[in-house]
């Protein structure tokens, strides 16, 4: 029995401390996932909060939960998508510094930060322009290192659809980036 399974058992027995201990390690990633989908800090917080409530109720109702981390992050993705649909049109603008905050830190050396800072701003701007279905697969695949099969399972779509969306998203990102480069040269 792993630590998550032990904590789940304690939660089912009424330990609120165990619930906090269970979900705490996954909250930062859950928020980043929700923000990447919704592009709004407030909506991302709502999606995570809704996921936490649903998680608590699922545990108390003795639902079978295997691989808690994957189950929880999948739930966050679904609640974020639900919230995006409920709100109608997705957010079209976001503070670029907030967008960069959700990206995992990929730099190893301080010089890397200097070299990549401008490129990250351009890339984040281009990612924000993508429709949600493309933005989701790009973020989940490249920033959260999920495999195509994991994304397919998470979004409840076929692997071929994930591959197609990744291809289309990369093509769109390239077009957006080329357009921005031309505008900078003017």
C-alpha positions in Angstrom: 0.0 0.0 0.0 1.5 3.3 -1.0 1.3 6.6 0.9 -1.7 7.9 -1.2 -3.6 4.7 -0.5 -2.9 5.0 3.2 -4.1 8.6 3.2 -7.2 7.7 1.2 -8.0 5.1 3.9 -7.6 7.7 6.7 -9.8 10.1 4.7 -12.5 7.6 4.5 -12.3 7.2 8.2 -12.9 10.9 8.7 -9.4 12.4 9.0 -9.4 16.0 7.5 -5.7 16.2 8.1 -5.1 13.2 5.9 -7.2 14.8 3.1 -5.0 17.9 3.3 -1.9 15.8 3.3 -3.2 13.8 0.4 -4.0 16.7 -1.9 -1.3 19.2 -1.0 1.5 17.8 -3.1 -0.8 18.0 -6.2 -2.3 21.5 -5.8 0.3 23.5 -7.6 0.3 21.4 -10.7 -3.5 21.3 -10.6 -3.6 25.1 -10.5 -1.1 25.3 -13.4 -3.2 22.9 -15.5 -6.4 24.8 -14.8 -4.8 28.1 -15.6 -3.3 26.8 -18.8 -6.8 25.8 -19.9 -8.8 28.8 -18.6 -6.2 31.6 -18.8 -7.8 33.2 -15.8 -6.5 33.1 -12.2 -9.9 33.3 -10.7 -11.4 30.6 -13.0 -8.4 28.4 -12.3 -8.9 28.7 -8.6 -12.6 27.9 -9.0 -11.8 24.8 -11.1 -9.3 23.5 -8.5 -11.8 24.3 -5.6 -14.6 22.4 -7.5 -12.1 19.5 -8.0 -11.2 19.5 -4.3 -14.9 19.3 -3.3 -15.6 16.6 -5.7 -12.5 14.7 -4.6 -13.6 14.9 -0.9 -17.1 13.7 -1.7 -15.8 10.8 -3.9 -13.5 9.7 -1.1 -16.3 9.9 1.5 -18.6 7.9 -0.8 -15.9 5.2 -1.1 -15.4 5.5 -4.8 -12.5 3.4 -6.0 -9.6 5.7 -6.8 -6.5 4.2 -8.3 -3.4 6.3 -8.9 -4.7 9.3 -7.0 -2.4 11.9 -8.7 -3.5 11.0 -12.2 -7.1 10.7 -11.1 -7.0 14.1 -9.4 -5.3 15.9 -12.3 -7.8 14.3 -14.8 -10.6 15.6 -12.6 -9.1 19.1 -12.6 -8.9 19.1 -16.4 -12.5 18.1 -16.7 -13.7 20.7 -14.2 -11.6 23.4 -16.0 -13.2 22.3 -19.3 -16.7 22.4 -17.7 -16.0 25.9 -16.4 -14.8 27.1 -19.8 -17.9 25.8 -21.4 -20.1 27.3 -18.7 -18.5 30.7 -19.1 -19.2 30.5 -22.8 -16.4 32.1 -24.7 -13.0 31.5 -23.3 -10.8 34.4 -22.0 -9.0 36.1 -24.8 -6.5 38.1 -22.8 -4.3 37.3 -19.9 -1.3 39.0 -18.2 1.8 37.5 -19.9 3.6 37.4 -16.5 0.8 35.2 -15.1 1.0 32.9 -18.1 4.7 32.4 -17.7 4.2 31.5 -14.0 2.2 28.4 -14.9 5.1 27.0 -17.0 7.4 24.7 -15.2 10.9 26.1 -14.7 13.0 24.6 -17.5 16.2 26.5 -16.9 19.3 24.9 -15.5 21.8 27.8 -15.5 21.3 31.6 -15.0 22.6 32.2 -18.5 19.8 30.1 -19.9 17.3 32.5 -18.3 18.9 35.4 -20.2 19.0 33.5 -23.5 15.4 32.2 -23.3 13.5 35.0 -21.6 12.5 36.8 -24.8 11.7 33.5 -26.6 9.5 32.4 -23.7 7.5 35.6 -23.8 6.9 35.2 -27.6 6.0 31.5 -27.2 3.6 32.1 -24.3 1.9 34.9 -26.4 1.5 32.5 -29.3 0.2 29.7 -27.1 -2.4 32.1 -25.7 -3.7 32.7 -29.2 -4.5 29.0 -29.7 -8.1 27.7 -29.3 -8.6 25.8 -26.1 -8.5 22.3 -27.7 -5.0 23.0 -29.2 -3.7 24.9 -26.3 -4.6 22.0 -23.9 -2.7 19.4 -25.8 0.4 21.6 -26.3 0.5 22.5 -22.6 -0.1 18.9 -21.4 2.4 17.4 -23.8 5.2 19.9 -23.7 5.0 21.6 -20.4 3.7 18.7 -18.2 5.4 16.0 -20.2 2.4 13.8 -20.6 2.5 11.1 -23.2 0.0 11.1 -26.1 -1.8 8.1 -24.6 -2.1 9.9 -21.2 -3.5 13.0 -22.9 -6.0 10.9 -24.8 -7.1 9.2 -21.6 -7.2 12.5 -19.7 -9.3 14.3 -22.3 -11.3 11.2 -23.3 -10.4 11.4 -26.9 -8.6 9.0 -29.3 -4.8 9.1 -29.6 -5.1 9.9 -33.2 -7.1 13.0 -32.3 -4.3 14.1 -29.8 -1.7 13.6 -32.5 -3.8 15.6 -35.0 -4.3 18.4 -32.6 -0.6 18.5 -31.7 0.3 18.8 -35.4 -2.3 21.5 -36.0 -1.2 23.4 -32.9 2.4 23.3 -33.9 1.5 24.6 -37.3 -0.5 27.4 -35.9 2.2 28.3 -33.4 4.7 28.5 -36.3 2.4 30.7 -38.3 1.8 33.0 -35.3 5.5 33.2 -34.5 6.4 34.0 -38.1 3.8 36.7 -38.2 5.1 38.3 -35.0 8.7 38.1 -36.4 7.6 40.0 -39.5 5.9 42.6 -37.5 9.0 43.1 -35.3 11.1 43.7 -38.5 8.9 46.6 -39.6 
